[in-house]
Structures are given as structure tokens and as C-alpha cells.
Amino acid sequence: MRTLSAAALFLLSIGGALAGTTPAPEGAKVYIVEPKNGALVQSPVKVVFGATGIGVAPAGTQKENTGHHHLLIDTGLPPLDQPIPSDATHKHFGGGQTEVLIELTPGQHTLQLLLADFAHIPHNPPLASEPITITVK
């Protein structure tokens, strides 16, 4: 039996679209390795991405059980049945990167990962990390 993420359960509860057509492997998860939730950090902030049960591949690579990371900064989840936007709050890592140094202004910020398929569309069910909150000195 497949377990849905908190984000997927929320979307189902409000009747929203679940996600794209690329299936997520059963049990797959994404998470932020560092920084930890509640961390006090300095900019640039090193963010390390984690994935279990799914491979990471560059965007455009249409291979089963793979995807690439997107870092959501100070924003909620985008529509999960469309390509993830590319802007200041939706950072794409289409090269298959698994970490980044990112400049953030002083203050509180939220970070969340969202994995997407070869076409930048989230998997079904979506593979989103729990959001974390950090404070930049």
C-alpha cells in the first residue's frame, strides 16, 4: 500500500489535483538534510537535499524512478499537475544537483523540496519534503 505525503493528503482533503502522471516509487521520500529545522545560519546557506527510494537525474532524462530537485523558498507548493515555475522562490536543479549554496536575506525563511519528473512536473503522489524554517543572521 502506498503512503501519501502530508502535502498529498492536504491536497486530497481540499479536492485539489494530486500531481502529474509520472508515478512516484512506493515509499520514496525527499527531505532536507541540512540545515535543520529551526537552525540559525549565515548567508550563503548550504542546503543539502536528500532522497530515499528514488534516483536523482538531470531534467530531460526520462528514466523510471528518477526525478530532480526544486527548492521552494518562502512559498507554498505550486500547482502539482503543472511544470514547477522557475523564479526567485522556485529554484530548479535540473542538472541533478543535490546541494546548493544560496544567498538569503537576514530574517526567517521557509525551505521545502519538491521533486519533479523529466518535464519539471511533480510525481504522483507528489514527493515534497516537510517545510523547514531557518533564521539567517
KACORZI-V356973 format. One record per residue. N is the residue number from 1. RES is the residue in one small letter. OMEGA is omega in whole degrees, -180 to 180 (NA if undefined). Layout:
((N,RES,OMEGA) (N,RES,OMEGA))
//
This chain:
((1,m,-179) (2,r,177) (3,t,-180) (4,l,176) (5,s,177) (6,a,179) (7,a,-180) (8,a,179) (9,l,178) (10,f,-180) (11,l,178) (12,l,-177) (13,s,179) (14,i,176) (15,g,-180) (16,g,176) (17,a,-177) (18,l,-179) (19,a,179) (20,g,-175) (21,t,179) (22,t,-178) (23,p,173) (24,a,176) (25,p,178) (26,e,178) (27,g,-180) (28,a,-180) (29,k,169) (30,v,-176) (31,y,176) (32,i,-180) (33,v,176) (34,e,1) (35,p,177) (36,k,176) (37,n,179) (38,g,-176) (39,a,171) (40,l,-172) (41,v,177) (42,q,177) (43,s,5) (44,p,-177) (45,v,175) (46,k,178) (47,v,180) (48,v,-177) (49,f,176) (50,g,177) (51,a,178) (52,t,176) (53,g,178) (54,i,178) (55,g,177) (56,v,-179) (57,a,178) (58,p,174) (59,a,-178) (60,g,179) (61,t,-178) (62,q,-178) (63,k,-179) (64,e,176) (65,n,174) (66,t,176) (67,g,176) (68,h,-173) (69,h,169) (70,h,179) (71,l,179) (72,l,-176) (73,i,176) (74,d,178) (75,t,176) (76,g,178) (77,l,176) (78,p,174) (79,p,-171) (80,l,177) (81,d,-179) (82,q,175) (83,p,179) (84,i,179) (85,p,175) (86,s,-179) (87,d,-175) (88,a,-178) (89,t,179) (90,h,-177) (91,k,-180) (92,h,176) (93,f,-175) (94,g,176) (95,g,-178) (96,g,-179) (97,q,179) (98,t,174) (99,e,-179) (100,v,166) (101,l,-174) (102,i,178) (103,e,176) (104,l,179) (105,t,176) (106,p,180) (107,g,-176) (108,q,180) (109,h,172) (110,t,179) (111,l,177) (112,q,175) (113,l,173) (114,l,179) (115,l,179) (116,a,-179) (117,d,-177) (118,f,-177) (119,a,180) (120,h,178) (121,i,-180) (122,p,178) (123,h,178) (124,n,-2) (125,p,-178) (126,p,176) (127,l,-179) (128,a,176) (129,s,168) (130,e,177) (131,p,174) (132,i,176) (133,t,177) (134,i,175) (135,t,178) (136,v,180) (137,k,NA))
//
